């Protein structure tokens, strides 16, 4: 008989600690009932009044796959804002909508997939190679920027209540996962120790320590021969012992079955499941954990091992308020009317505008005048609604394409002609005719126009997760980074008319295009969400001054890259690339001009240790109000071992009116200035360090603290990674 206090079962007694309540539930369950709760489709335990729960939900850039939801820019677009505060506001809006949708479904007895409060986002893997199809789910190639975005997103999702979680965030995929998609179920990643601790783990470390997500998802691949979802080094020694993680871990879907079917490190489901649970995994996306009874009977693990994982899962449900009266949980009061609210529409538009990156603007072609008589909008992404969304999206209330946005902006006073020109890729099948059969109409439209807006790029059908990107030749990945040849030819044909051309590249990754050199302006728009077209029009016609920055390096050609399957960071990303980039990481233009001056630095000691405080002045010397993205980089000048060329360690968005100046103060932590040696040790920045501040890493306006000789930075290392 269940012992009661205040007329309630003990696990429903809100006066008891969550841990004790979880232990009491476990004491009431049979082994089979316990095992049933370790799968993502956890059935109800009716005799205790515990409802069923489906742990799988998505919210990468809006509540996903569950009907109506505001769709914000794809994660890579969120990163291009370089604005963690904005991303936390976006995540707050997403969790508002998630709570509202959850309680609406719950009231109607719908507890199925994508209806819960445990979200498998954000993706904080490092986008090490532009060929990776899932790269647009990430925050780019920089460990520092990825960490700042990850921390902000998790905080926005989980809320600020001292007792209850608004939702559960799940940073993924832990760890060292970034393609190839085609072999992800069996691939063994063997990075150098230095790359592991300097590149692949820092974003997870900072996100876990600073924002305290209550869940982490393991990766499909092996790390040094051990599957990540059963990796004691990752899940126990690093995540829990070093970083103090207190939540639960979950497998990527099917990852447990891959251990015996593809990795072949175990013989069957029982052995795989036992290995995973004993090494720190708590929840299985898939059905393999149902074999845990057999594993217990074979003495591959004990019932106490199962209790440990179940305790963590029940703790999460308790902290979400699932066993408490709704009136006691403030988040249950979230109104459904927040979905498609004016507030969220406005935030989606603001984020889309800030995510847009201006890469080229010869002869100040942009912004365009609204008095133009005729505009030609051409290309496969000019009116492609699905391209606006990216993957893992919900169903937005509307989608504004570039064509929609331009037409709405200029109204009836300007004629806007739309021509497809070509599809993203050459058509397959001779019966369809020549691949350039739409060029003639495109050229004619360009000849008649005052300006051409040429919308090109990729789509989620070309780059994405294995099985989703149907037009990929590599299981979701790309084999080359160049713009498809057919689109390159379209640029040449349209630019050949002599009409000024604005090239708009819409994609989730870096695209190399040689033909765009013949166009006057280039804009990069990462899959921008429901307001993408309006954001583009605002920038094209000067109602918004562009301020986005590239979160990835744009290389000149595929030949610049090492083999895709090589996980060494040599010659990859801005931190190690030895060549000349087409557009460097952190790059982005504005319609106004900013200047930097008076950079100073001083060492400071407080309760958290030593840090470096830098101050500098930013001035708007142009004629238009705008946002400058001040970026701080560090270079270690005396280190003899392999090291990054530069490392981003600080970002600040500064909004200035024409002629206005602001003095900016930034604190660089000792860990920001530390360096990882070949053995994976995080060392104090002992020696000359050059700190540069500018609008991008290779900015000619940059200021260097200490000049070419650098400055001494003999400070103690903060929280070390290893």
Secondary structure, DSSP 4 states (H G I P E B T S, - for coil): ---EETTEEGGG-TTS-HHHHHHHHHHT--HHHHHHTTBSEEPPBGGGTBPPEE--BB-SSSSBSSSB---PPPHHHHHTTT-HHHHHHHHHHHHHHHHHHHHHHHHTT---TT-SSBB---B------TT-GGGGGS--S-HHHHHHHHHHHHHHHH-S-SS--SSB-EEEEESS----STTTTT-EE---HHHIIIIISHHHHHHHHHH--SEEEEPSSEETTEEGGG-HIIIIIIIIIIT---SEEEPPTTHHHHHHHTS-SSSSHHHHHHHHHHTT--BBSSSGGGGHHHHHHTTSS-HHHHHHHHHHHHHHHHHTTTTS-GGG-GGGG--GGGTT-HHHHHHHHHHHHHH-EEEEEGGG-PSPPTT-SEEEEESTTSS-HHHHH-SS--B-S----HHHHHHHHHGGGSEEEEE----SSPPSSGGG--TTTTHHHHHHHHHH-SEEEEEEE--TTTSSSTTT-TT-SBTTB-S--BPPHHHHHHHHHHHTT-SEEEEEEEESS--B-SGGGGSSEEEEEE---TTHHHHHHHHHTTSS------SS-B-S-GGGSPPTT----TT-HHHH--S--SB-TT--B-SS-EEEEEEEEEEEEETTEEEEEEEEEEEE-SSS-EEEEEEEEEEESS--S---S-EEEEEEEEEE-TT-EEEEEEEEETTTS-EE-TTS-EE---SEEEEEEESSTT-TT-EEETGGG-EE------S---
